[in-house]
Amino acid sequence: MIVVGVLIIIAVLMQPSKQQDALSALSGGGGDLFATQKARGFEAVMQRITAILGAVWFILGLALVYLSAH
């Protein structure tokens, strides 16, 4: 769990910053209402890795709870 947790932290920190998204959160974000863009390249890979590591961490946690109960 610790190793997967550290890998999740590293994957999140490696993702490109989204300063425009943070700015739009403060200003209301009306311009982003219809601007749906898919993540491409490195950003898409990092999002996928983060999601996979999160799922592995969750499943590993459930497995450890099950094993400790039996």
CHARMM-style PDB file with segment names, atoms N, HN, CA, C and O in Angstrom:
ATOM      1  N   MET     1       0.835  -1.186   0.000  1.00  0.00      PROA
ATOM      2  CA  MET     1       0.000   0.000   0.000  1.00  0.00      PROA
ATOM      3  C   MET     1       0.878   1.246   0.000  1.00  0.00      PROA
ATOM      4  O   MET     1       0.578   2.229  -0.678  1.00  0.00      PROA
ATOM      5  N   ILE     2       1.964   1.195   0.767  1.00  0.00      PROA
ATOM      6  HN  ILE     2       2.207   0.397   1.318  1.00  0.00      PROA
ATOM      7  CA  ILE     2       2.836   2.362   0.849  1.00  0.00      PROA
ATOM      8  C   ILE     2       3.500   2.635  -0.490  1.00  0.00      PROA
ATOM      9  O   ILE     2       3.594   3.786  -0.919  1.00  0.00      PROA
ATOM     10  N   VAL     3       3.960   1.580  -1.151  1.00  0.00      PROA
ATOM     11  HN  VAL     3       3.883   0.646  -0.802  1.00  0.00      PROA
ATOM     12  CA  VAL     3       4.629   1.747  -2.449  1.00  0.00      PROA
ATOM     13  C   VAL     3       3.659   2.305  -3.486  1.00  0.00      PROA
ATOM     14  O   VAL     3       4.006   3.220  -4.232  1.00  0.00      PROA
ATOM     15  N   VAL     4       2.461   1.767  -3.534  1.00  0.00      PROA
ATOM     16  HN  VAL     4       2.178   1.024  -2.927  1.00  0.00      PROA
ATOM     17  CA  VAL     4       1.471   2.259  -4.498  1.00  0.00      PROA
ATOM     18  C   VAL     4       1.067   3.689  -4.146  1.00  0.00      PROA
ATOM     19  O   VAL     4       0.852   4.506  -5.041  1.00  0.00      PROA
ATOM     20  N   GLY     5       0.962   3.997  -2.870  1.00  0.00      PROA
ATOM     21  HN  GLY     5       1.136   3.333  -2.142  1.00  0.00      PROA
ATOM     22  CA  GLY     5       0.640   5.360  -2.450  1.00  0.00      PROA
ATOM     23  C   GLY     5       1.706   6.360  -2.874  1.00  0.00      PROA
ATOM     24  O   GLY     5       1.386   7.455  -3.337  1.00  0.00      PROA
ATOM     25  N   VAL     6       2.973   5.985  -2.718  1.00  0.00      PROA
ATOM     26  HN  VAL     6       3.233   5.095  -2.342  1.00  0.00      PROA
ATOM     27  CA  VAL     6       4.064   6.860  -3.152  1.00  0.00      PROA
ATOM     28  C   VAL     6       4.041   7.024  -4.665  1.00  0.00      PROA
ATOM     29  O   VAL     6       4.280   8.121  -5.170  1.00  0.00      PROA
ATOM     30  N   LEU     7       3.760   5.956  -5.391  1.00  0.00      PROA
ATOM     31  HN  LEU     7       3.566   5.065  -4.981  1.00  0.00      PROA
ATOM     32  CA  LEU     7       3.679   6.045  -6.856  1.00  0.00      PROA
ATOM     33  C   LEU     7       2.531   6.958  -7.295  1.00  0.00      PROA
ATOM     34  O   LEU     7       2.663   7.683  -8.281  1.00  0.00      PROA
ATOM     35  N   ILE     8       1.413   6.927  -6.577  1.00  0.00      PROA
ATOM     36  HN  ILE     8       1.305   6.338  -5.776  1.00  0.00      PROA
ATOM     37  CA  ILE     8       0.291   7.824  -6.887  1.00  0.00      PROA
ATOM     38  C   ILE     8       0.712   9.274  -6.672  1.00  0.00      PROA
ATOM     39  O   ILE     8       0.414  10.141  -7.494  1.00  0.00      PROA
ATOM     40  N   ILE     9       1.394   9.528  -5.583  1.00  0.00      PROA
ATOM     41  HN  ILE     9       1.636   8.824  -4.916  1.00  0.00      PROA
ATOM     42  CA  ILE     9       1.853  10.898  -5.312  1.00  0.00      PROA
ATOM     43  C   ILE     9       2.791  11.373  -6.405  1.00  0.00      PROA
ATOM     44  O   ILE     9       2.675  12.506  -6.873  1.00  0.00      PROA
ATOM     45  N   ILE    10       3.721  10.521  -6.818  1.00  0.00      PROA
ATOM     46  HN  ILE    10       3.816   9.601  -6.438  1.00  0.00      PROA
ATOM     47  CA  ILE    10       4.651  10.886  -7.885  1.00  0.00      PROA
ATOM     48  C   ILE    10       3.907  11.136  -9.195  1.00  0.00      PROA
ATOM     49  O   ILE    10       4.211  12.089  -9.913  1.00  0.00      PROA
ATOM     50  N   ALA    11       2.932  10.279  -9.505  1.00  0.00      PROA
ATOM     51  HN  ALA    11       2.685   9.505  -8.922  1.00  0.00      PROA
ATOM     52  CA  ALA    11       2.176  10.444 -10.749  1.00  0.00      PROA
ATOM     53  C   ALA    11       1.381  11.743 -10.750  1.00  0.00      PROA
ATOM     54  O   ALA    11       1.289  12.410 -11.781  1.00  0.00      PROA
ATOM     55  N   VAL    12       0.806  12.110  -9.608  1.00  0.00      PROA
ATOM     56  HN  VAL    12       0.881  11.568  -8.771  1.00  0.00      PROA
ATOM     57  CA  VAL    12       0.043  13.351  -9.528  1.00  0.00      PROA
ATOM     58  C   VAL    12       0.969  14.555  -9.661  1.00  0.00      PROA
ATOM     59  O   VAL    12       0.633  15.527 -10.338  1.00  0.00      PROA
ATOM     60  N   LEU    13       2.123  14.496  -9.024  1.00  0.00      PROA
ATOM     61  HN  LEU    13       2.397  13.707  -8.473  1.00  0.00      PROA
ATOM     62  CA  LEU    13       3.060  15.615  -9.096  1.00  0.00      PROA
ATOM     63  C   LEU    13       3.665  15.782 -10.487  1.00  0.00      PROA
ATOM     64  O   LEU    13       4.081  16.882 -10.852  1.00  0.00      PROA
ATOM     65  N   MET    14       3.717  14.709 -11.261  1.00  0.00      PROA
ATOM     66  HN  MET    14       3.378  13.816 -10.965  1.00  0.00      PROA
ATOM     67  CA  MET    14       4.280  14.793 -12.614  1.00  0.00      PROA
ATOM     68  C   MET    14       3.291  15.336 -13.641  1.00  0.00      PROA
ATOM     69  O   MET    14       3.685  15.686 -14.753  1.00  0.00      PROA
ATOM     70  N   GLN    15       2.026  15.409 -13.284  1.00  0.00      PROA
ATOM     71  HN  GLN    15       1.706  15.124 -12.380  1.00  0.00      PROA
ATOM     72  CA  GLN    15       1.035  15.903 -14.231  1.00  0.00      PROA
ATOM     73  C   GLN    15       1.251  17.387 -14.490  1.00  0.00      PROA
ATOM     74  O   GLN    15       1.607  18.138 -13.582  1.00  0.00      PROA
ATOM     75  N   PRO    16       1.031  17.809 -15.744  1.00  0.00      PROA
ATOM     76  CA  PRO    16       1.204  19.232 -16.063  1.00  0.00      PROA
ATOM     77  C   PRO    16       0.219  20.093 -15.277  1.00  0.00      PROA
ATOM     78  O   PRO    16      -0.906  19.673 -15.005  1.00  0.00      PROA
ATOM     79  N   SER    17       0.648  21.293 -14.917  1.00  0.00      PROA
ATOM     80  HN  SER    17       1.561  21.635 -15.137  1.00  0.00      PROA
ATOM     81  CA  SER    17      -0.224  22.180 -14.156  1.00  0.00      PROA
ATOM     82  C   SER    17      -1.319  22.727 -15.052  1.00  0.00      PROA
ATOM     83  O   SER    17      -1.151  22.852 -16.265  1.00  0.00      PROA
ATOM     84  N   LYS    18      -2.433  23.048 -14.436  1.00  0.00      PROA
ATOM     85  HN  LYS    18      -2.570  22.947 -13.451  1.00  0.00      PROA
ATOM     86  CA  LYS    18      -3.576  23.589 -15.161  1.00  0.00      PROA
ATOM     87  C   LYS    18      -3.903  24.948 -14.573  1.00  0.00      PROA
ATOM     88  O   LYS    18      -4.925  25.116 -13.907  1.00  0.00      PROA
ATOM     89  N   GLN    19      -3.043  25.908 -14.818  1.00  0.00      PROA
ATOM     90  HN  GLN    19      -2.213  25.772 -15.359  1.00  0.00      PROA
ATOM     91  CA  GLN    19      -3.225  27.226 -14.231  1.00  0.00      PROA
ATOM     92  C   GLN    19      -4.444  27.925 -14.798  1.00  0.00      PROA
ATOM     93  O   GLN    19      -5.081  28.710 -14.096  1.00  0.00      PROA
ATOM     94  N   GLN    20      -4.781  27.664 -16.032  1.00  0.00      PROA
ATOM     95  HN  GLN    20      -4.263  27.026 -16.603  1.00  0.00      PROA
ATOM     96  CA  GLN    20      -5.977  28.260 -16.617  1.00  0.00      PROA
ATOM     97  C   GLN    20      -7.219  27.762 -15.889  1.00  0.00      PROA
ATOM     98  O   GLN    20      -8.155  28.529 -15.665  1.00  0.00      PROA
ATOM     99  N   ASP    21      -7.236  26.476 -15.517  1.00  0.00      PROA
ATOM    100  HN  ASP    21      -6.475  25.852 -15.699  1.00  0.00      PROA
ATOM    101  CA  ASP    21      -8.376  25.935 -14.787  1.00  0.00      PROA
ATOM    102  C   ASP    21      -8.488  26.569 -13.402  1.00  0.00      PROA
ATOM    103  O   ASP    21      -9.592  26.850 -12.935  1.00  0.00      PROA
ATOM    104  N   ALA    22      -7.359  26.792 -12.750  1.00  0.00      PROA
ATOM    105  HN  ALA    22      -6.463  26.564 -13.129  1.00  0.00      PROA
ATOM    106  CA  ALA    22      -7.392  27.417 -11.427  1.00  0.00      PROA
ATOM    107  C   ALA    22      -7.874  28.861 -11.532  1.00  0.00      PROA
ATOM    108  O   ALA    22      -8.614  29.338 -10.672  1.00  0.00      PROA
ATOM    109  N   LEU    23      -7.457  29.545 -12.575  1.00  0.00      PROA
ATOM    110  HN  LEU    23      -6.856  29.158 -13.274  1.00  0.00      PROA
ATOM    111  CA  LEU    23      -7.893  30.920 -12.778  1.00  0.00      PROA
ATOM    112  C   LEU    23      -9.384  30.987 -13.071  1.00  0.00      PROA
ATOM    113  O   LEU    23     -10.073  31.886 -12.588  1.00  0.00      PROA
ATOM    114  N   SER    24      -9.881  30.049 -13.854  1.00  0.00      PROA
ATOM    115  HN  SER    24      -9.321  29.319 -14.247  1.00  0.00      PROA
ATOM    116  CA  SER    24     -11.303  30.063 -14.183  1.00  0.00      PROA
ATOM    117  C   SER    24     -12.151  29.686 -12.968  1.00  0.00      PROA
ATOM    118  O   SER    24     -13.318  30.071 -12.892  1.00  0.00      PROA
ATOM    119  N   ALA    25     -11.588  28.946 -12.027  1.00  0.00      PROA
ATOM    120  HN  ALA    25     -10.640  28.634 -12.088  1.00  0.00      PROA
ATOM    121  CA  ALA    25     -12.329  28.624 -10.800  1.00  0.00      PROA
ATOM    122  C   ALA    25     -12.564  29.883  -9.980  1.00  0.00      PROA
ATOM    123  O   ALA    25     -13.593  30.014  -9.318  1.00  0.00      PROA
ATOM    124  N   LEU    26     -11.613  30.806 -10.023  1.00  0.00      PROA
ATOM    125  HN  LEU    26     -10.777  30.699 -10.561  1.00  0.00      PROA
ATOM    126  CA  LEU    26     -11.767  32.048  -9.264  1.00  0.00      PROA
ATOM    127  C   LEU    26     -12.658  33.051  -9.983  1.00  0.00      PROA
ATOM    128  O   LEU    26     -13.351  33.846  -9.348  1.00  0.00      PROA
ATOM    129  N   SER    27     -12.636  33.009 -11.316  1.00  0.00      PROA
ATOM    130  HN  SER    27     -12.073  32.363 -11.832  1.00  0.00      PROA
ATOM    131  CA  SER    27     -13.392  34.003 -12.077  1.00  0.00      PROA
ATOM    132  C   SER    27     -14.759  33.498 -12.538  1.00  0.00      PROA
ATOM    133  O   SER    27     -15.486  34.227 -13.213  1.00  0.00      PROA
ATOM    134  N   GLY    28     -15.110  32.294 -12.194  1.00  0.00      PROA
ATOM    135  HN  GLY    28     -14.519  31.701 -11.647  1.00  0.00      PROA
ATOM    136  CA  GLY    28     -16.418  31.779 -12.578  1.00  0.00      PROA
ATOM    137  C   GLY    28     -16.345  30.710 -13.641  1.00  0.00      PROA
ATOM    138  O   GLY    28     -17.196  29.821 -13.661  1.00  0.00      PROA
ATOM    139  N   GLY    29     -15.367  30.756 -14.526  1.00  0.00      PROA
ATOM    140  HN  GLY    29     -14.676  31.479 -14.510  1.00  0.00      PROA
ATOM    141  CA  GLY    29     -15.167  29.714 -15.519  1.00  0.00      PROA
ATOM    142  C   GLY    29     -16.200  29.662 -16.612  1.00  0.00      PROA
ATOM    143  O   GLY    29     -16.437  28.592 -17.172  1.00  0.00      PROA
ATOM    144  N   GLY    30     -16.829  30.781 -16.941  1.00  0.00      PROA
ATOM    145  HN  GLY    30     -16.636  31.650 -16.486  1.00  0.00      PROA
ATOM    146  CA  GLY    30     -17.840  30.785 -17.988  1.00  0.00      PROA
ATOM    147  C   GLY    30     -17.275  30.449 -19.354  1.00  0.00      PROA
ATOM    148  O   GLY    30     -17.980  29.886 -20.192  1.00  0.00      PROA
ATOM    149  N   GLY    31     -16.022  30.782 -19.592  1.00  0.00      PROA
ATOM    150  HN  GLY    31     -15.449  31.239 -18.911  1.00  0.00      PROA
ATOM    151  CA  GLY    31     -15.410  30.494 -20.893  1.00  0.00      PROA
ATOM    152  C   GLY    31     -15.131  29.022 -21.107  1.00  0.00      PROA
ATOM    153  O   GLY    31     -14.982  28.576 -22.245  1.00  0.00      PROA
ATOM    154  N   ASP    32     -15.059  28.266 -20.032  1.00  0.00      PROA
ATOM    155  HN  ASP    32     -15.181  28.628 -19.108  1.00  0.00      PROA
ATOM    156  CA  ASP    32     -14.764  26.838 -20.137  1.00  0.00      PROA
ATOM    157  C   ASP    32     -16.015  25.984 -20.240  1.00  0.00      PROA
ATOM    158  O   ASP    32     -15.926  24.757 -20.262  1.00  0.00      PROA
ATOM    159  N   LEU    33     -17.167  26.608 -20.303  1.00  0.00      PROA
ATOM    160  HN  LEU    33     -17.240  27.605 -20.286  1.00  0.00      PROA
ATOM    161  CA  LEU    33     -18.418  25.856 -20.314  1.00  0.00      PROA
ATOM    162  C   LEU    33     -18.524  24.953 -21.536  1.00  0.00      PROA
ATOM    163  O   LEU    33     -18.949  23.804 -21.424  1.00  0.00      PROA
ATOM    164  N   PHE    34     -18.140  25.465 -22.694  1.00  0.00      PROA
ATOM    165  HN  PHE    34     -17.794  26.399 -22.784  1.00  0.00      PROA
ATOM    166  CA  PHE    34     -18.247  24.677 -23.915  1.00  0.00      PROA
ATOM    167  C   PHE    34     -16.888  24.271 -24.458  1.00  0.00      PROA
ATOM    168  O   PHE    34     -16.818  23.735 -25.564  1.00  0.00      PROA
ATOM    169  N   ALA    35     -15.829  24.500 -23.740  1.00  0.00      PROA
ATOM    170  HN  ALA    35     -15.887  24.936 -22.841  1.00  0.00      PROA
ATOM    171  CA  ALA    35     -14.479  24.172 -24.196  1.00  0.00      PROA
ATOM    172  C   ALA    35     -14.068  22.809 -23.647  1.00  0.00      PROA
ATOM    173  O   ALA    35     -13.259  22.720 -22.723  1.00  0.00      PROA
ATOM    174  N   THR    36     -14.625  21.766 -24.214  1.00  0.00      PROA
ATOM    175  HN  THR    36     -15.282  21.838 -24.964  1.00  0.00      PROA
ATOM    176  CA  THR    36     -14.270  20.422 -23.770  1.00  0.00      PROA
ATOM    177  C   THR    36     -13.162  19.899 -24.663  1.00  0.00      PROA
ATOM    178  O   THR    36     -13.368  19.648 -25.850  1.00  0.00      PROA
ATOM    179  N   GLN    37     -11.999  19.740 -24.085  1.00  0.00      PROA
ATOM    180  HN  GLN    37     -11.831  19.944 -23.121  1.00  0.00      PROA
ATOM    181  CA  GLN    37     -10.858  19.223 -24.813  1.00  0.00      PROA
ATOM    182  C   GLN    37     -10.380  17.966 -24.116  1.00  0.00      PROA
ATOM    183  O   GLN    37     -10.308  17.902 -22.888  1.00  0.00      PROA
ATOM    184  N   LYS    38     -10.057  16.974 -24.918  1.00  0.00      PROA
ATOM    185  HN  LYS    38     -10.115  17.026 -25.915  1.00  0.00      PROA
ATOM    186  CA  LYS    38      -9.513  15.758 -24.358  1.00  0.00      PROA
ATOM    187  C   LYS    38      -8.037  15.947 -24.075  1.00  0.00      PROA
ATOM    188  O   LYS    38      -7.334  16.668 -24.784  1.00  0.00      PROA
ATOM    189  N   ALA    39      -7.586  15.287 -23.029  1.00  0.00      PROA
ATOM    190  HN  ALA    39      -8.157  14.701 -22.453  1.00  0.00      PROA
ATOM    191  CA  ALA    39      -6.161  15.321 -22.714  1.00  0.00      PROA
ATOM    192  C   ALA    39      -5.412  14.512 -23.773  1.00  0.00      PROA
ATOM    193  O   ALA    39      -5.866  13.452 -24.205  1.00  0.00      PROA
ATOM    194  N   ARG    40      -4.270  15.031 -24.173  1.00  0.00      PROA
ATOM    195  HN  ARG    40      -3.901  15.892 -23.822  1.00  0.00      PROA
ATOM    196  CA  ARG    40      -3.490  14.351 -25.210  1.00  0.00      PROA
ATOM    197  C   ARG    40      -2.053  14.214 -24.766  1.00  0.00      PROA
ATOM    198  O   ARG    40      -1.560  14.986 -23.944  1.00  0.00      PROA
ATOM    199  N   GLY    41      -1.387  13.213 -25.323  1.00  0.00      PROA
ATOM    200  HN  GLY    41      -1.788  12.586 -25.991  1.00  0.00      PROA
ATOM    201  CA  GLY    41       0.033  13.044 -25.092  1.00  0.00      PROA
ATOM    202  C   GLY    41       0.357  12.677 -23.657  1.00  0.00      PROA
ATOM    203  O   GLY    41      -0.255  11.792 -23.060  1.00  0.00      PROA
ATOM    204  N   PHE    42       1.346  13.390 -23.122  1.00  0.00      PROA
ATOM    205  HN  PHE    42       1.844  14.109 -23.608  1.00  0.00      PROA
ATOM    206  CA  PHE    42       1.855  13.102 -21.788  1.00  0.00      PROA
ATOM    207  C   PHE    42       0.771  13.263 -20.721  1.00  0.00      PROA
ATOM    208  O   PHE    42       0.711  12.486 -19.769  1.00  0.00      PROA
ATOM    209  N   GLU    43      -0.073  14.260 -20.883  1.00  0.00      PROA
ATOM    210  HN  GLU    43      -0.025  14.892 -21.657  1.00  0.00      PROA
ATOM    211  CA  GLU    43      -1.139  14.500 -19.898  1.00  0.00      PROA
ATOM    212  C   GLU    43      -2.113  13.323 -19.850  1.00  0.00      PROA
ATOM    213  O   GLU    43      -2.531  12.908 -18.769  1.00  0.00      PROA
ATOM    214  N   ALA    44      -2.472  12.789 -21.003  1.00  0.00      PROA
ATOM    215  HN  ALA    44      -2.133  13.125 -21.882  1.00  0.00      PROA
ATOM    216  CA  ALA    44      -3.393  11.652 -21.045  1.00  0.00      PROA
ATOM    217  C   ALA    44      -2.767  10.411 -20.421  1.00  0.00      PROA
ATOM    218  O   ALA    44      -3.436   9.660 -19.711  1.00  0.00      PROA
ATOM    219  N   VAL    45      -1.482  10.198 -20.688  1.00  0.00      PROA
ATOM    220  HN  VAL    45      -0.938  10.808 -21.264  1.00  0.00      PROA
ATOM    221  CA  VAL    45      -0.792   9.039 -20.118  1.00  0.00      PROA
ATOM    222  C   VAL    45      -0.729   9.155 -18.601  1.00  0.00      PROA
ATOM    223  O   VAL    45      -0.965   8.175 -17.895  1.00  0.00      PROA
ATOM    224  N   MET    46      -0.415  10.340 -18.095  1.00  0.00      PROA
ATOM    225  HN  MET    46      -0.223  11.136 -18.668  1.00  0.00      PROA
ATOM    226  CA  MET    46      -0.313  10.521 -16.651  1.00  0.00      PROA
ATOM    227  C   MET    46      -1.677  10.381 -15.973  1.00  0.00      PROA
ATOM    228  O   MET    46      -1.764   9.847 -14.868  1.00  0.00      PROA
ATOM    229  N   GLN    47      -2.738  10.853 -16.623  1.00  0.00      PROA
ATOM    230  HN  GLN    47      -2.668  11.287 -17.522  1.00  0.00      PROA
ATOM    231  CA  GLN    47      -4.079  10.673 -16.061  1.00  0.00      PROA
ATOM    232  C   GLN    47      -4.449   9.199 -16.004  1.00  0.00      PROA
ATOM    233  O   GLN    47      -5.036   8.736 -15.026  1.00  0.00      PROA
ATOM    234  N   ARG    48      -4.105   8.468 -17.050  1.00  0.00      PROA
ATOM    235  HN  ARG    48      -3.627   8.844 -17.845  1.00  0.00      PROA
ATOM    236  CA  ARG    48      -4.410   7.034 -17.089  1.00  0.00      PROA
ATOM    237  C   ARG    48      -3.607   6.284 -16.026  1.00  0.00      PROA
ATOM    238  O   ARG    48      -4.151   5.417 -15.343  1.00  0.00      PROA
ATOM    239  N   ILE    49      -2.323   6.607 -15.880  1.00  0.00      PROA
ATOM    240  HN  ILE    49      -1.881   7.312 -16.436  1.00  0.00      PROA
ATOM    241  CA  ILE    49      -1.491   5.955 -14.872  1.00  0.00      PROA
ATOM    242  C   ILE    49      -2.020   6.252 -13.473  1.00  0.00      PROA
ATOM    243  O   ILE    49      -2.069   5.361 -12.624  1.00  0.00      PROA
ATOM    244  N   THR    50      -2.413   7.492 -13.232  1.00  0.00      PROA
ATOM    245  HN  THR    50      -2.373   8.215 -13.922  1.00  0.00      PROA
ATOM    246  CA  THR    50      -2.954   7.864 -11.929  1.00  0.00      PROA
ATOM    247  C   THR    50      -4.241   7.102 -11.629  1.00  0.00      PROA
ATOM    248  O   THR    50      -4.439   6.638 -10.506  1.00  0.00      PROA
ATOM    249  N   ALA    51      -5.106   6.971 -12.613  1.00  0.00      PROA
ATOM    250  HN  ALA    51      -4.945   7.347 -13.525  1.00  0.00      PROA
ATOM    251  CA  ALA    51      -6.361   6.233 -12.419  1.00  0.00      PROA
ATOM    252  C   ALA    51      -6.097   4.752 -12.152  1.00  0.00      PROA
ATOM    253  O   ALA    51      -6.744   4.153 -11.294  1.00  0.00      PROA
ATOM    254  N   ILE    52      -5.160   4.166 -12.875  1.00  0.00      PROA
ATOM    255  HN  ILE    52      -4.635   4.654 -13.572  1.00  0.00      PROA
ATOM    256  CA  ILE    52      -4.836   2.751 -12.684  1.00  0.00      PROA
ATOM    257  C   ILE    52      -4.225   2.533 -11.304  1.00  0.00      PROA
ATOM    258  O   ILE    52      -4.593   1.589 -10.604  1.00  0.00      PROA
ATOM    259  N   LEU    53      -3.291   3.402 -10.907  1.00  0.00      PROA
ATOM    260  HN  LEU    53      -2.992   4.169 -11.476  1.00  0.00      PROA
ATOM    261  CA  LEU    53      -2.686   3.266  -9.586  1.00  0.00      PROA
ATOM    262  C   LEU    53      -3.724   3.465  -8.480  1.00  0.00      PROA
ATOM    263  O   LEU    53      -3.665   2.790  -7.452  1.00  0.00      PROA
ATOM    264  N   GLY    54      -4.663   4.375  -8.677  1.00  0.00      PROA
ATOM    265  HN  GLY    54      -4.711   4.923  -9.511  1.00  0.00      PROA
ATOM    266  CA  GLY    54      -5.729   4.561  -7.699  1.00  0.00      PROA
ATOM    267  C   GLY    54      -6.595   3.327  -7.566  1.00  0.00      PROA
ATOM    268  O   GLY    54      -6.967   2.949  -6.455  1.00  0.00      PROA
ATOM    269  N   ALA    55      -6.921   2.693  -8.682  1.00  0.00      PROA
ATOM    270  HN  ALA    55      -6.619   3.001  -9.584  1.00  0.00      PROA
ATOM    271  CA  ALA    55      -7.724   1.470  -8.651  1.00  0.00      PROA
ATOM    272  C   ALA    55      -6.950   0.337  -7.977  1.00  0.00      PROA
ATOM    273  O   ALA    55      -7.522  -0.419  -7.193  1.00  0.00      PROA
ATOM    274  N   VAL    56      -5.663   0.215  -8.275  1.00  0.00      PROA
ATOM    275  HN  VAL    56      -5.198   0.829  -8.912  1.00  0.00      PROA
ATOM    276  CA  VAL    56      -4.842  -0.820  -7.643  1.00  0.00      PROA
ATOM    277  C   VAL    56      -4.768  -0.591  -6.135  1.00  0.00      PROA
ATOM    278  O   VAL    56      -4.866  -1.538  -5.355  1.00  0.00      PROA
ATOM    279  N   TRP    57      -4.596   0.670  -5.725  1.00  0.00      PROA
ATOM    280  HN  TRP    57      -4.517   1.439  -6.359  1.00  0.00      PROA
ATOM    281  CA  TRP    57      -4.524   0.992  -4.302  1.00  0.00      PROA
ATOM    282  C   TRP    57      -5.832   0.635  -3.594  1.00  0.00      PROA
ATOM    283  O   TRP    57      -5.816   0.077  -2.497  1.00  0.00      PROA
ATOM    284  N   PHE    58      -6.958   0.956  -4.223  1.00  0.00      PROA
ATOM    285  HN  PHE    58      -6.971   1.409  -5.114  1.00  0.00      PROA
ATOM    286  CA  PHE    58      -8.272   0.658  -3.647  1.00  0.00      PROA
ATOM    287  C   PHE    58      -8.491  -0.848  -3.543  1.00  0.00      PROA
ATOM    288  O   PHE    58      -8.932  -1.332  -2.500  1.00  0.00      PROA
ATOM    289  N   ILE    59      -8.196  -1.592  -4.594  1.00  0.00      PROA
ATOM    290  HN  ILE    59      -7.838  -1.199  -5.441  1.00  0.00      PROA
ATOM    291  CA  ILE    59      -8.382  -3.050  -4.591  1.00  0.00      PROA
ATOM    292  C   ILE    59      -7.451  -3.703  -3.582  1.00  0.00      PROA
ATOM    293  O   ILE    59      -7.839  -4.639  -2.883  1.00  0.00      PROA
ATOM    294  N   LEU    60      -6.217  -3.205  -3.510  1.00  0.00      PROA
ATOM    295  HN  LEU    60      -5.902  -2.445  -4.078  1.00  0.00      PROA
ATOM    296  CA  LEU    60      -5.275  -3.735  -2.532  1.00  0.00      PROA
ATOM    297  C   LEU    60      -5.764  -3.477  -1.110  1.00  0.00      PROA
ATOM    298  O   LEU    60      -5.620  -4.334  -0.238  1.00  0.00      PROA
ATOM    299  N   GLY    61      -6.332  -2.318  -0.877  1.00  0.00      PROA
ATOM    300  HN  GLY    61      -6.448  -1.621  -1.586  1.00  0.00      PROA
ATOM    301  CA  GLY    61      -6.893  -2.020   0.442  1.00  0.00      PROA
ATOM    302  C   GLY    61      -8.038  -2.941   0.799  1.00  0.00      PROA
ATOM    303  O   GLY    61      -8.118  -3.429   1.926  1.00  0.00      PROA
ATOM    304  N   LEU    62      -8.929  -3.183  -0.157  1.00  0.00      PROA
ATOM    305  HN  LEU    62      -8.864  -2.787  -1.073  1.00  0.00      PROA
ATOM    306  CA  LEU    62     -10.037  -4.114   0.099  1.00  0.00      PROA
ATOM    307  C   LEU    62      -9.527  -5.532   0.351  1.00  0.00      PROA
ATOM    308  O   LEU    62     -10.051  -6.237   1.213  1.00  0.00      PROA
ATOM    309  N   ALA    63      -8.507  -5.949  -0.400  1.00  0.00      PROA
ATOM    310  HN  ALA    63      -8.081  -5.376  -1.100  1.00  0.00      PROA
ATOM    311  CA  ALA    63      -7.948  -7.285  -0.201  1.00  0.00      PROA
ATOM    312  C   ALA    63      -7.307  -7.405   1.175  1.00  0.00      PROA
ATOM    313  O   ALA    63      -7.439  -8.438   1.831  1.00  0.00      PROA
ATOM    314  N   LEU    64      -6.615  -6.364   1.618  1.00  0.00      PROA
ATOM    315  HN  LEU    64      -6.507  -5.525   1.085  1.00  0.00      PROA
ATOM    316  CA  LEU    64      -6.002  -6.412   2.939  1.00  0.00      PROA
ATOM    317  C   LEU    64      -7.036  -6.438   4.053  1.00  0.00      PROA
ATOM    318  O   LEU    64      -6.832  -7.111   5.063  1.00  0.00      PROA
ATOM    319  N   VAL    65      -8.134  -5.725   3.891  1.00  0.00      PROA
ATOM    320  HN  VAL    65      -8.299  -5.178   3.071  1.00  0.00      PROA
ATOM    321  CA  VAL    65      -9.218  -5.760   4.873  1.00  0.00      PROA
ATOM    322  C   VAL    65      -9.833  -7.152   4.925  1.00  0.00      PROA
ATOM    323  O   VAL    65     -10.115  -7.671   6.005  1.00  0.00      PROA
ATOM    324  N   TYR    66     -10.041  -7.754   3.757  1.00  0.00      PROA
ATOM    325  HN  TYR    66      -9.813  -7.331   2.880  1.00  0.00      PROA
ATOM    326  CA  TYR    66     -10.616  -9.105   3.700  1.00  0.00      PROA
ATOM    327  C   TYR    66      -9.688 -10.108   4.367  1.00  0.00      PROA
ATOM    328  O   TYR    66     -10.133 -10.963   5.133  1.00  0.00      PROA
ATOM    329  N   LEU    67      -8.379  -9.999   4.069  1.00  0.00      PROA
ATOM    330  HN  LEU    67      -8.018  -9.304   3.447  1.00  0.00      PROA
ATOM    331  CA  LEU    67      -7.439 -10.953   4.643  1.00  0.00      PROA
ATOM    332  C   LEU    67      -7.283 -10.772   6.153  1.00  0.00      PROA
ATOM    333  O   LEU    67      -7.078 -11.748   6.875  1.00  0.00      PROA
ATOM    334  N   SER    68      -7.377  -9.547   6.629  1.00  0.00      PROA
ATOM    335  HN  SER    68      -7.542  -8.754   6.042  1.00  0.00      PROA
ATOM    336  CA  SER    68      -7.250  -9.341   8.075  1.00  0.00      PROA
ATOM    337  C   SER    68      -8.490  -9.815   8.833  1.00  0.00      PROA
ATOM    338  O   SER    68      -8.418 -10.122  10.023  1.00  0.00      PROA
ATOM    339  N   ALA    69      -9.621  -9.873   8.139  1.00  0.00      PROA
ATOM    340  HN  ALA    69      -9.679  -9.624   7.172  1.00  0.00      PROA
ATOM    341  CA  ALA    69     -10.861 -10.334   8.789  1.00  0.00      PROA
ATOM    342  C   ALA    69     -10.941 -11.852   8.846  1.00  0.00      PROA
ATOM    343  O   ALA    69     -11.686 -12.397   9.660  1.00  0.00      PROA
ATOM    344  N   HSD    70     -10.194 -12.537   8.006  1.00  0.00      PROA
ATOM    345  HN  HSD    70      -9.588 -12.094   7.345  1.00  0.00      PROA
ATOM    346  CA  HSD    70     -10.276 -14.006   7.970  1.00  0.00      PROA
ATOM    347  C   HSD    70      -9.008 -14.638   8.443  1.00  0.00      PROA
ATOM    348  OT1 HSD    70      -8.905 -15.865   8.477  1.00  0.00      PROA
TER     349      HSD     70
END
